[in-house]
Amino acid sequence: MVETRTSDDASHGHDHAQCDGDHDHHDHDHADQGQGTSLGRGYGPFILVIPLLLALLIRNQFDALGNADFRLWSTLFVSVCIQALPFLVLGVVVSGLIAAFVSPELVERIVPKKSVFAVPTAGLAGLALPGCECGSVPIAGRLVGAGTPPAAALTFLLAAPAINPVVLVSTAVAFPGNYSLVGARFMASLATAILVGSWWARRNDETLLSSLTADEHSHVTNKFHTFVDVAAKDLLHAGGYLVVGALAAATLQLVIPRSVINSVADSEWKSILIFAALAVLLSICSEADAFVAAGLPQFSLSSRLVFLVVGPVIDLKLVAMHAGVFGRKFAMLFAPVTLCTAVACAVIVGRFML
C-alpha cells in the first residue's frame, strides 16, 4: 500500500509539475500576445495622427516655411492621407474580421482540390474575402498548412489585396469618373494572380512549402481579441506606409524639377519602370495606393496602372513576409516572377482598356 501510494503521489506530482509548466507556457504566450496587441493599439493611430498634425502646425506657425511651395507640399500630403484614411480603416477592420471569423478550414472546403479549378476559384475568392496584403500572407500560410493546394493559396494571396471591394471603391474615389481604370486594375490584378498561381501549379514544387503546418491554437483563440489584434497591427503597418507614400508623392511634386518629371512622363516606358520601382520601394497599403497615384497626374494612366497592380502583389514588406512565412528560397523565386507578371499584365491590359 505504501509503495502504491508513493507511486501515485509521484505520478500526481509529475502531472502537477507538467500542468504548471504548461500553465506557465500559456501565460507566457498570452503575455506576448497581449504585448503585441497593446503595441498595435498604442502606436498605430499615432503614425497617422502625428504627421498630419505636424504638417498643419508647421505650415501655419513657421513663417520661414510658409512659402507657397511648402504650403502646397503640406496640402498635398494632408489631402492624400485624409482621402485614404477612411478606406484604410475599413480595410483593416475587414482584415481583422476575416482573421477572426473566417477559418482556413472553411476556405479549404470551398476551394476545389484540383489546381485547374482551384486557381481561378481562389482568385475570385479574393473578391469576396477582402483584406490587405499584410493579412493575406499569413492567411495563405495557414491555408497551405491546412491542406489547401499551394497554387490556390498563392493565387488567393495575390488576388485578395488587389481586387477586393474596398480597393476597387477607393480607386474609383481617387479617380472620379474614370471607371475604365477601375476595371483595368481588376482585370490586370486578377490575371496576375491566376497566371502566377497557374505557374506554381505547373511547377508543382512542394519542397519549398513543406515546412508549413496548420495553426494548432487557431481554434482556441478568442475571436474578439483576434479581431482587435489583427486590426490594430494592420493599422500600425499600413498607416505607417500610407504616411511614407503620401510624403513621397507630395515631395516628388515639388522637389524634382518640373522638366525632369515632364521628360519622364513623356516616355511611356520610363514611366512604367519608375512606377514599378516606386510600388516595390514605397510598400503602400492597397487601400491607399490609388490616392498616391492620383497625386501624380503628370503621368499616364497606363503607367500609374502599373503602380496599382504591382504594389499589392509584391513590394519590400511582402518579400520579407514571404520569407518569414514560406522561407527565403520561396521568396527569392516568387518575387521576380510575380513582379514581371504584374508589370506585363498591367501594360497589356492598359493598352486595351485605357
Steps between C-alpha positions, in 0.01 A plus 500: 500500500780734582672430173178553306431830673855612440475415133167680469635803683801510273278470195271771633797724575635445148161584347470806721844620401418442135175695536689781670749503217222508243325773697817707509549441129146615418535798732815594313321469168212715625745758629670514161166530322384769738821691452459487123140611525586787732777608268265500203229689683742743661708612205297426189277811496790733584678403180210662320416785735841645588624569143164652408507736799864592441431584138212727596679668792828558318321645203315756710754583773837538328534797269830373361320193373185686409584547132265386230699187412501369855132576543430308180713208626321482833161531329579212266627286786201564726247456220641161397493376861152630577352360177654157557437476876134381489585222256806405702292467816231303316765273352664413831160442663406256224841333528450454874151355451629249246787393725261453791194343338608342167694183574743339254290184528199686359698626202651154455150349469401762242812480283510200258782251543612497134727791415339561161179596680651613830716778355224710334264427792758625748556807285132589507489422873720806543202707386275353767756494784662843508813574699826687467820335377641491854215273610487283186850356552437326835153394379660333196753332727222361720312379189802305376553356846134393511533304175387750235687458166799737515420646157151597619631651824758708311234614252284616789805671656544711185133562419352587840684831557469606136139443387296521820209749515679739737790541258275538197280760670804696623636500143169632369502777761863593429432513124142635485314412184783287364337160523721360225797524737307313769414227251857488371635463853259214569580316178878543517517405869279192457700393194823538698370285784368224270813492282737479796279238666488296179878525467542364851252219429700395193825526694355272770792556737372420848845483657512878548175492700545170683576665836157664528255353749154596617466734795417268790374780725282683248184323622547611861585863440244751621341641185457852633862516615610367162297767323641782714857370474496454122322830431735695729812346352379557144424862586848535647673367189268631230468844661876541510536405135216734406684791660821404319316482170326833553832662590659356186217611272498854638879524489523375143264775393723776639859379541553346158529768230195527281713445189621164631147388587375604157784322320429179689126540457544541123674162481250221560762233573693721740178576685411130519840404641499785752150422626581129528807590707301744714235236568766259627693758704215699656305191614169688530187323624266404215211691658697825470727468196241639256506837675879514472481418129228762451738756652732465199279614211792578267543131422282290275224278631679195361815567699300567815310177439835320531540661842153383606550143377855442621467647850240260648679186373868569560697762693774512759281417798333215315835345404596505867164349602524232230844406627372482857192289423611286203880516517779695331534269199133539422514881536803533272323296230149637546588872505656543152238279332217696663657838417553420133152349466334801667682752279419304184131461590467869589663610173290266284170579673582872500552498125154358438293666775657844557 
